[in-house]
Amino acid sequence: MVNLLLSIKAELENVTDLVPASDDFEYFFQVKCTSCNETHPKLVSLNRIEEREVSAGKGSTAHFVWKCGLCKRESWAKFDSSSSPQPYSNDSNGQFAPFLTVDCRGLEFIGFDPRGIWKCRGAESGSSFDEVDLDEGEWVDYDEKAKLPVGVSKVECSWNRA
């Protein structure tokens, strides 16, 4: 069992508390087999709601079950049930901050694509922005209350053992 901590870094402009907009948010990760070190050629997606059965475990489930294309070994990953994704605040702006933990067996996540719908709030006004679409890697808007431009850009990730 390896617990991996995903930390994220982003440039926030006049917003704070960036976090996925819903519990069924699809996370896109790059995965590598720890047995043969083969990296899957495509991003894989998983969410915190759906679980699949693990064939090796008696009634065990995981959020992601994967059979390596090279060595054919089955591996799995499960989100840490004791914690939710940690909002990325403007206090961490431009620096890595802990985001979420994943329990991995036989695989490692080595990349993260932030595509999807996120939410945040205005740093000055507290205005809610519930449709922060990071499919293009960045988002810009305008905070009417604060009369300031708002945005999220340059999202990066770092994986470390938790």
Sequence and secondary structure as in RCSB ss.txt:
>XXXX:A:sequence
MVNLLLSIKAELENVTDLVPASDDFEYFFQVKCTSCNETHPKLVSLNRIEEREVSAGKGSTAHFVWKCGLCKRES
WAKFDSSSSPQPYSNDSNGQFAPFLTVDCRGLEFIGFDPRGIWKCRGAESGSSFDEVDLDEGEWVDYDEKAKLPV
GVSKVECSWNRA
>XXXX:A:secstr
 EEEEEEEEEEEESEEEEEESSTT  EEEEEEETTT  B SS EEE SS  EE SSSSS EESEEEE TTT  EE
EEEE TT     B GGGTTS EEEEEEEEESEEEEEEE  SEEEEEETTT  EEEEEE TTS EEEEETTTTEEE
EEEEEEEEEEE 
